[in-house]
């Protein structure tokens, strides 16, 4: 198969997966257990994505300015700073550590 065949196949599968979501009965989505599970999965996926982006470079585990930036942003969040302040603090710490 050519590259474009794979791209079209992946696009069709993504579309069909999204379409299947509309076929789920509404009562399943309103169930308390399903709502709690969806929220927990979202938090877990976001945490794993953040960890992979903060602690890895290619196939290696690294500790660089991204880790300091993540810690500073976490402290700003713990102090209940607004989101824009959290972003600015994280970016500022990363810039200072890369200096």
C-alpha positions, 0 to 999 in steps of 0.5 A: 500500500502507498502512503496515501492509502494508509492516510485514507484508511486511517482517516476513515477509521478515525471517522468511523470511530467518531461516528460510533460515539454517536450511536452509544445510547444516551442512558449509558452516558448519563450513568454515574459510573461512566461519567466518573470513569471518563473523567478519571481517564481524561486526567490519567491521559493528560498526566501521562502526556505531560510526563512523557513530554517533560521527562523524555527526549527521543528514547532517553529520560532527561532532566532539563529546563522542562522539569523545572518549568513543570515544577514551577507551574505546579507550584503556581497552580497550588497557589491558585494563580490564574492560568495565564500566570501559570503559563508565564511562570512556567515559561519564565522558569524554563527561560531562566534555566536555559540561560 
